[in-house]
């Protein structure tokens, strides 16, 4: 089979690989759509996970079940499915508390195990979720959307909780827009995105979102105006500055991935006096079904985030060259 193959730190190529044997409890998936995430770039450069090489990347994927092990009863050949990539140990303290995304021994397809940037992938059957007739390129958004759902849950904005009247997401990349669209879908009265790139803000407006230029005087005038503010940039100074934008009693979500050695300065008195909530969010936590439910209800806006549907050969350069076109959103390998 054809696959994108990481053979060492910074080394990515297109390869012909054997499909491999099907272990008990597993299914063989014909990959129909697989999305590129910035985490995949970090995996390539050994900045995320244990630096497992050789490796087929890709943790945002959906496809069709082609074969199942003899002991598998949860899926059948021909089923259309989305994949939950996280592989928690199930026994560490975090897992026992239900925080499988914080597993001390967390593994994942596309990070420690071969993932979705290949024609076929072998996946544990209990990590597959039916997608009915949902198009594969939309179903492949379930993993990043599940990360968003986990973030909203961490911020106390799930399961019928009141949604913020004024919400701001800083960063109008694909994950930031997915977060803003989710806030809107779940009932936020005004969902706004901030970015330095005005063409991305124009795209956000097409999706029905408000927009404001990062670092502008207009945004500076909105000090303490937003009930909920999320960073989707992973830039430490942006995280530090967003605290001033949170309204008294509001919540700040650290959703973007800052460098491990980055530091910010926040006055403890301000958190105390203004009764602020600072929360973090990492990955997804067994909530692919929740994400699929949101995608089923979506009006088509989330699907517009898929800007490229390419062959494996065409996807490969995106691992080594940073896109310069702001119109580039979610890049996917598409086989359907």
MILO-176921 format. One record per residue: residue in one letter; x, y, z of N, C-alpha, C, CB in turn. Coordinates in steps of 0.001 Angstrom, whole numbers, plus 500000, padded with zeros to 6 digits. Glycine has a CB too. Example, Ala and Ser with C-alpha at 12.3 -4.5 7.8 and 13.67 -1.06 7.14 Angstrom:
A513190494310507800512300495500507800513200496700507800511308495527509046
S512850497750507080513670498940507140512900500030507870514084499402505725
END
This chain:
X500847498810500000500000500000500000500882501239500000499042500006501223
X500363502337499449501048503616499516500796504261500880500582504548498372
X501825504917501397501698505577502694502734506675502808501852504567503847
X502424507708503580503430508676503997504160508049505169502793510074504380
X505488508073505114506281507323506076507321508227506719506959506123505401
X507297508326508045508344509019508789509405507981509141507773509729510082
X510584508104508579511643507133508841512632507602509896512378506827507570
X512581508858510257513451509419511276513076510867511503514933509291510875
X513695511506512462513390512899512785513578513775511559514276513399513940
X512483514422511121512529515317509982512542514624508636513710516172510088
X512393513307508608512478512552507361511119511968507003513529511434507472
X510508512496505951509192512039505502509257511721504020508096513105505787
X508651510616503637508659510230502228507406509433501921509925509411501879
X507174509226500630506095508350500193506686506960500004505421508872498870
X506013505953500573506575504606500554505513503581500187507192504263501909
X505976502419499737505124501251499561505376500328500745505403500525498192
X504339500120501558504480499346502781503530498156502765504218500225504010
X503892497073503439502941495970503574501786496365504478503638494718504124
X500630495791504233499465496107505068499643495545506469498175495552504437
X500196494374506610500409493778507927499295492824508312500535494858508971
X499566492015509332498586491047509814497537491736510684499279489923510603
X496382491101510800495263491658511557495214490984512929493911491466510790
X495605491694514000495598491080515333494166490907515858496420491935516319
X493979490081516887492659489966517523492161491338517992492719488983518719
X490855491540517871490261492787518334490416493960517393490839493146519623
X490968493729516207491261494818515282490471494695513974492750494854514985
X490450495800513244489810495843511930490753496524510943488440496591511996
X490633496119509699491385496764508623490495497813507981491877495725507565
X490980499055507956490217500171507422490816500625506106490174501330508421
X489997500766505092490420501469503874490216502952504147489606500990502585
X491300503683504232491212505102504595490602505883503436492614505675504964
X489557506628503734488883507454502722489203508935502873487382507252502800
X489505509365504102489873510766504342490735510829505590488607511674504493
X491801511629505531492704511778506671493208513210506704493893510771506590
X493011513889507828493331515300507930494705515558508516492303515989508755
X495337516627508035496645517052508522496466518025509682497475517702507386
X497164517755510783497126518600511981498544519080512262496535517824513218
X498664520215512924500004520701513262500743519712514146499921522057513959
X499993518922514906500623517890515729501417516912514871499566517136516542
X500927516631513660501662515721512769503048516271512444500871515488511467
X503136517579512282504436518205512023505332518052513243504268519705511659
X504751518240514433505530518074515663506002516633515825504699518493516883
X505154515670515451505565514262515508506760514026514587504387513330515115
X506713514590513381507806514431512425509128514924512999507492515175511135
X509068516003513750510290516609514283510542516219515743510211518124514163
X509846515165516202510046514607517548509777515629518645511462514076517688
X508804516520518397508424517502519408507148517096520148508235518869518763
X506574515946519758505330515485520375505385513972520475504077515948519560
X505010513436521630505059511994521817506485511522522071504478511282520601
X506686510239521871507978509632522188508934509593521001507768508237522701
X508557510208519884509424510184518721509568508789518146510775510731519074
X508425508119517949508445506736517456508639506710515946507141506005517836
X509768506182515517510060506021514090510488504581513843511168507022513617
X510181503999512685509378504560511589507900504601511950509577503743510307
X507144505465511248505751505695511606504962506218510415505656506675512771
X503734505756510271502764506360509358501973507370510177501815505274508689
X502022508665509857501308509677510650499816509677510329501899511074510394
X499105510566511018497687510779510744496785510263511846497314510123509455
X496156511183512587495254510784513674493832511303513470495791511285515007
X493558511956512338492215512459512033491703511722510799492222514019511799
X491120510536510977490766509805509765489477509011509881491872508884509399
X488934508734508697487693507980508560487822507075507353486460508923508424
X487059505985507350487152505072506226486133503962506292488518504489506155
X486395502939505522485471501815505385486126500539505901485032501640503912
X485400499770506697485923498516507225486051497504506087485007497965508354
X487273496988505902487550496033504832487655494600505339488828496413504124
X488113494441506580488262493109507164488234493251508681489589492417506686
X487825492188509371487790492194510829488396490897511351486338492372511351
X489001490972512543489518489778513191488343488883513597490391490148514427
X488629487616513805487570486635514081486774486950515337488168485259514207
X487390487638516305486701487906517573485948489235517587487696487891518702
X485937489965516491485302491293516457483819491169516113486012492214515430
X482975491767516956481528491763516722480936493170516680480835490954517799
X481720494184517045481196495548517153481058496255515813482081496360518046
X481809495809514797481701496384513454481657495245512449482893497355513148
X481183495605511249481116494610510174481809495150508931479646494236509856
X482187494224508053482794494625506790481812495519506023483190493376505942
X482311496629505522481471497589504806481021498762505649480278496899504267
X481188498666506981480792499787507840481630501017507524480938499412509330
X480982502172507568481647503459507373481910504037508756480779504442506487
X483164504361509060483538504666510443484510505841510537484155503440511093
X484489506473511709485516507441512101486330506813513221484883508815512553
X487583507238513354488520506617514279488781507520515483489835506292513567
X488737506929516685489250507585517887490702507163518022488408507207519178
X491657508079517849493065507673517776493733507399519121493834508723517075
X493175507907520224493863507799521511493835506373522050493232508746522524
X494974505938522567495124504583523101495602504670524553496123503744522234
X494682504942525495495072505035526902495329503653527505493988505760527703
X496075503632528622496409502349529241495242501766530016497600502506530160
X494354502642530548493190502178531282493440501879532740492661500980530640
X494681501952533204494987501560534580495650502646535423495865500369534562
X496192503674534813496875504726535579495845505572536336497734505626534637
X496271506413537284495317507214538053494389508079537190496067508099539003
X494927508688536135494078509521535274493017508687534579494927510257534234
X493407507545534052492439506669533384491352506222534354493147505444532783
X491746505897535574490757505432536554489772506531536927491456504922537808
X490180507788536751489274508918537007488440509277535786490069510134537453
X488647508571534680487918508881533457488603509910532583486559509361533795
X489794510335532971490551511323532191491543510585531302491292512343533125
X491005509813530360491871508982529529492784509809528637491038508055528681
X492392511044528341493247511925527532494499512357528287492465513158527091
X494479512197529619495631512559530442496388511323530909495184513384531646
X496136510211530254496801508949530583498312509135530675496465507877529539
X498905508589531724500351508718531907501132507918530870500743508269533304
X500448506991530207501110506143529215500409506247527861501135504676529690
X499866507432527569499027507608526386499783507336525095498461509006526356
X499178506515524246499651506265522897498548506706521938500029504754522687
X498857506744520655497832507165519698498208506740518290497629508683519754
X497192506443517500497408506218516079497926507510515456496099505741515378
X498969507379514658499575508542514036500644509202514879498531509531513719
X500812508737516125501830509286517029502789508187517483501164509956518257
X502237507118518018503045505981518454502758504732517628502795505695519927
X501578504704516988501158503590516143500814504138514755499935502831516772
X500997503318513728500706503767512370499281504285512255500931502634511376
X499135505433511568497848506104511480497264506159510089497973507469511994
X496638507296509766495733507374508636496254507913507323494643508162509012
X497531508307507244498039508775505955498583507588505155499144509855506155
X497667506691504848497985505478504097496703504990503449498614504372505017
X496849504094502487495661503547501836494861502664502790496059502749500594
X495561502032503738494900501162504709495487501408506097495051499668504306
X494679501126507119495147501267508491494509500171509348494811502684509052
X495298499592510234494795498585511172494525499264512502495808497404511343
X493261499166512957492796499930514112492012499009515051491917501134513662
X492110499264516338491286498525517297489807498766516991491619498948518760
X489048497687516951487640497788516570486831498630517550487032496405516467
X487215498627518825486466499422519807486807500903519731486738498911521211
X487650501282518786487959502695518558487312503210517274489473502904518497
X486346502461516760485652502834515537484226503246515854485666501678514527
X483775504325515207482432504851515439481721505025514102482487506199516211
X480533504467514005479775504528512766479408505941512378478538503706512883
X479448506213511072479145507565510585477932507571509656480359508148509856
X477268506423509497476102506333508615476487506829507218474903507160509187
X475714507777506671475993508256505313476755509575505287474703508414504555
X477329509971506408478104511215506459479286511127505493478602511498507906
X479518512143504675480699512119503794481984511945504594480776513409502961
X482921511204504022484141510876504760484956512115505129484997509930503944
X484997513110504240485817514283504552485250515072505727485930515186503331
X483944514971505922483346515616507087483584514771508330481836515844506872
X483438513448508206483669512556509337485089512657509858483370511130508947
X486049512956508970487440513093509402487658514330510270488355513150508191
X486660515228510324486724516382511228486324516001512651485819517505510717
X485848514774512848485348514379514168486448514431515218484752512975514111
X487675514052514857488741514060515867489082515474516334489993513390515311
X489386516427515448489641517780515962488426518379516648490080518690514836
X487233518066516153486031518586516806485858517967518189484787518313515942
X486241516707518357486177516081519677487137516767520648486505514579519577
X488282517243520140489191518030520981488517519325521428490502518344520221
X487778519943520512487016521147520847485971520832521915486338521731519588
X485253519749521729484223519352522696484843519140524074483502518066522229
X486016518511524112486695518317525391487057519664526021487961517458525203
X487495520612525190487823521939525704486608522650526275488437522782524612
X485483522560525569484260523185526080483827522534527384483131523093525044
X484010521218527479483676520538528726484569520983529860483776519042528554
X485861521148529577486796521618530593486417523008531087488219521626530043
X485860523810530188485441525174530546484047525212531161485476526069529317
X483413524057531328482085524012531930480976524414530992482047524884533120
X481186524221529677480208524668528687479589523495527930480862525631527704
X479346522406528622478702521249528016477570520757528913479726520121527766
X476803519812528376475744519134529138474699520094529693476354518351530277
X474281521011528842473198521904529228473609523117530016472222521166530000
X474906523331530225475356524512530966475085525769530154476860524407531310
X474804526897530843474580528155530115475796528524529269474260529295531099
X475535528930528036476622529334527153476911530815527327476280529022525687
X478148531238527049478489532657527214477739533536526221479993532861527049
X477400534735526664476772535693525747477803536206524761476133536871526524
X478987536558525249480057537069524402481252536123524491480460538516524820
X481605535489523366482720534550523333483729535000522287482228533114523035
X485010534862522612486086535253521713487071534106521583486795536529522216
X487411533772520350488465532790520074489586533516519351487927531577519220
X490782533445519899491927534115519287492661533113518403492884534710520373
X492697533397517112493309532497516142492268531960515189494024531347516844
X492312532389513915491309531992512924491834530928511973490848533201512132
X492665530029512513493038528847511762491906527833511830494352528243512298
X492095526652511252490995525682511220490488525265512592491428524467510480
X491395525065513568490922524616514883490247525764515633492095524050515717
X490754526993515459490104528134516091488716528368515538490940529376515914
X488576528246514220487259528408513603486321527283514007487386528461512081
X486856526070514140486025524948514589485529525191516013486815523620514516
X486365525756516845485974526094518214484906527186518214487200526548519028
X485104528222517413484126529313517361482786528829516809484660530469516502
X482827528002515768481588527458515203480864526571516207481885526664513928
X481623525842517020481007524994518043480339525836519113482050524071518678
X480986526914519515480369527826520482479052528368519946481320528985520816
X479066528761518673477848529263518046476777528186517979478149529787516649
X477183526972517580476231525871517444475609525478518780476915524669516825
X476382525619519852475902525216521168475155526326521887477054524759522012
X475051527525521266474184528545521835474819529829522290473502527990522939
X476116530044522029476719531328522370476059532426521543478256531305522131
X475686533507522199474947534565521505475816535241520448474436535606522508
X477049535552520808477982536168519862479317535444519930478165537683520160
X479711534820518826480997534133518746481886534896517780480825532648518296
X483006535406518293483913536256517523485285535610517472484002537677518133
X485969535782516340487354535329516236488252536536516024487526534302515080
X489450536454516595490458537499516423491652536918515693490887538098517787
X492204537669514754493372537206514002494060538425513398492967536173512886
X495340538259513082496058539367512444495826539375510945497556539279512739
X495313538266510405495117538139508960493671538466508594495486536714508480
X493482539552507863492127540015507579491414539133506560492163541442507080
X492156538420505707491491537511504780490882536327505536492484537013503708
X491541535906506591490973534840507421489747535346508182492030534303508410
X489775536593508591488604537164509251487440537275508270488937538545509845
X487746537570507009486694537625505997486079536243505798487250538162504663
X486913535207505826486397533846505729485529533514506937487550532842505608
X485958533943508113485158533724509320483787534384509195485894534265510555
X483763535566508601482487536262508405481568535463507481482724537672507827
X482147534816506457481356533974505568480727532796506315482223533463504425
X481374532386507410480865531280508219479857531752509265482018530561508903
X479583533056509271478614533590510221479205533979511560477543532599510441
X480526534143511616481196534509512855481595535978512841482426533629513077
X481664536573514022482176537926514134483681537912514005481754538565515460
X484271539061513674485718539125513510486283540420514048486090538969512056
X487508540349514551488185541525515068489679541318514885487826541783516565
X490401542378514577491831542274514289492619542206515591492307543469513431
X493449541174515717494305541038516899495262542219516992495096539710516853
X495431542738518199496343543848518418495809545197518019497581543606517696
X494564545258517572493989546527517116493465547351518285492862546272516113
X493264548634518004492671549514519020491257549068519335492673550983518549
X490576548541518328489209548053518540489193546939519576488598547554517216
X490129546011519464490181544920520446490614545446521809491145543809519974
X491533546389521830491982546962523103490829547603523863493083547997522863
X489858548135523117488696548746523776487744547704524355487943549630522793
X487963546450524025487079545389524518487597544742525796486901544328523453
X488479545427526502488993544906527771487839544510528696489897545954528460
X487951543317529262486964542785530209485558542712529611486937543641531464
X485477542363528338484179542354527652483651540959527336484283543133526381
X484521539939527378484109538625526900483930537648528065485135538077525902
X482790537017528098482517536043529156483417534814529026481044535621529121
X483836534529527789484685533374527525485693533768526461483845532134527076
X486975533486526735488043533752525769488890532494525658488916534991526193
X489161532079524437490011530908524208491175531280523316489206529754523581
X492353530800523663493508530948522773493625529720521905494812531171523574
X493681529931520580493890528840519633495140529086518800492668528676518722
X496078529882519347497313530192518636498509529426519181497587531671518704
X498510529128520467499677528504521080500857529446521194500081527295520297
X500576530754521216501625531781521336501538532375522734501473532904520234
X502583532203523532502532532571524946502140534040525194503874532302525575
X502708535024524482502288536409524737500800536642524450503120537362523892
X500249535902523481498812536015523207498013535472524392498436535252521904
X498460534356524940497797533775526112497840534758527277498463532435526512
X498987535356527486499124536311528588498185537504528401500578536796528697
X498103537999527174497267539170526908495778538896526950497611539733525587
X495374537649526768493934537382526695493250537537528053493691535979526157
X494029537479529138493422537595530466492707538929530622494484537438531559
X493272539993530035492655541320530135491330541401529382493607542377529603
X491094540481528450489873540529527652488711539810528330490123539924526288
X489012539015529359487987538228530029487192539111530987488618537041530784
X485869539015530893484999539779531785485105539247533208483538539725531299
X484758540081534177484736539632535570483850538391535695484229540765536510
X484373537376536387483633536139536536483706535225535334482228536443536824
X484503535589534321484562534830533076485615533741533086484821535753531934
X485760533103531931486631531936531792487608532137530641485799530660531568
X488858531762530875489883531754529836490313530311529601491105532648530232
X490262529882528351490635528511527985491955528514527224489525527847527135
X492927527771527728494197527589527027494049526354526145495409527440528036
X493737526595524872493434525525523931494566525290522946492165525840523181
X495248526356522550496393526218521659497562525573522378496803527575521102
X498494525028521610499622524287522181500852525192522217499915522991521358
X501140525738523388502346526544523563503563525629523713502209527477524797
X504725526175523457505957525424523654506090525025525125507182526255523198
X506601523827525413506689523363526807507469524291527730507321522011526841
X508447525017527191509256525894528044508748527329528078510686525885527574
X507622527606527417507077528973527420506507529313528793505982529130526334
X506558530581529156506045531045530441505249532336530236507206531268531451
X504228532541531084503466533782531061503418534343532468502034533558530503
X503094535630532565502975536299533854501533536737534063503935537510533940
X500931536260535132499548536610535471499494536985536947498565535426535157
X498821538078537266498724538513538654497713537650539408498326540004538731
X498123536912540423497173536103541191496042536940541789497901535367542301
X496355538184542189495323539028542777494197539285541787495921540350543247
X494556539443540500493533539702539493492595538500539341494188540037538144
X493176537302539355492343536098539263491414536025540467493220534820539175
X491956536321541646491164536314542882490091537404542872492081536498544097
X490497538624542590489586539758542724488483539732541666490362541063542628
X488811539246540459487816539229539388487163537849539220488464539655538077
X487527536945540097486938535607540123486988534955538733485484535677540628
X488215534925538196488414534360536867488662532856536951489585535054536159
X488331532190535894488608530755535779489586530548534619487280529930535557
X490731529951534922491719529606533906491706528090533762493155530140534282
X491400527607532561491300526161532367492123525745531160489827525728532191
X492565524501531195493319523941530083492550522807529442494689523457530548
X493021522377528289492373521282527581493415520561526742491205521796526697
X493403519234526818494338518441526031493608517340525289495426517847526922
X493715517338523984493262516245523140491758516000523290494034514976523472
X491349514764523046489950514363523165489838513277524219489387513870521803
X488636513077524726488435512102525791487200511253525503488298512807527154
X487357510324524568486295509371524219484996510078523816486027508434525397
X485124511204523119483919511945522759483759512114521249483937513301523420
X484264511171520469483996511167519030482482511140518758484684509953518360
X481684510334519488480232510367519229479618511748519409479527509395520143
X480065512504520415479558513874520612479912514752519415480134514490521912
X481140514596518917481568515390517765480762515024516524483067515188517500
X480524513744516320479728513317515162478310513860515242479695511787515067
X477774513935516452476433514498516618476398515969516215475965514340518068
X477421516730516581477498518140516189477632518258514674478687518840516891
X478461517405514073478643517439512619477346517112511885479739516459512199
X476549516215512432475265515873511812474313517063511821474623514685512536
X474409517892512872473516519039513009474047520287512319473282519333514464
X475298520250511871475924521434511296475249521822509980477423521190511074
X475243523120509702474591523630508491475503523613507271474102525036508727
X476654522992507386477619522953506290478816523861506513476945523331505008
X478765524679507560479875525607507809481161524873508142479524526560508943
X481062523834508967482279523118509365482927522420508179481962522097510456
X482123521928507273482660521260506077483496522222505238481516520680505224
X483172523528505288483918524512504508485350524680504999483209525845504547
X485651524162506189487002524257506712487971523341505968487008523925508186
X487442522351505249488293521474504452488616522190503146487602520091504185
X489806522752503077490178523559501904490887522742500831491070524711502327
X491487521603501210492241520787500258491897519316500456493764521015500420
X491571518640499348491377517185499349492319516628498292489861516778499060
X493390515962498745494527515673497887494911514197497931495712516527498289
X495764513803496997496365512482497038497478512473498080496906512074495644
X497952511280498424499069511187499366500289511924498831499419509718499643
X500548511798497525501684512491496927501552514007497088501807512127495443
X500343514507496934500116515954497032500146516450498475498783516316496397
X499790515582499423499807515972500840501237516055501365498992514974501685
X502109515190500894503463515067501446504185516409501615504286514174500558
X504186517334500632504922518600500827504416519437501997504846519424499574
X503162519241502407502626520030503517503278519653504850501113519846503608
X503940518510504903504644518113506120505963518860506281504898516614506111
X506516519326505187507851519925505236507882521409504886508757519190504310
X506788521925504321506735523337503960505502523975504576506731523516502427
X505714525029505318504600525726505946503785526452504885505103526716507018
X502448526253504856501622526937503854501717528449504015500155526486503964
X501826529143502881501891530609502906500570531245502511502991531102501981
X499656530462501984498358530974501571497403530939502756497792530157500384
X496914532100503215495994532108504362494685531381504098495695533521504761
X494393531120502820493169530383502499493303528888502789492805530591501037
X494535528445503063494738527035503413494191526783504806496241526647503339
X493222525906504884492648525539506183492979524074506452491092525783506213
X492001523210506426492231521798506715492618521071505432490975521153507352
X493835520517505429494349519733504326494063518269504611495868519981504115
X493466517564503639493141516166503832493646515300502672491642516004503994
X494062514089503018494205513027502029492801512503501742495171511874502535
X492419512434500474491076511977500099491203510851499105490226513132499509
X490562509726499427490589508570498532489221508259497964491124507358499258
X488203509048498353486854508759497865486502509650496677485824508946498991
END
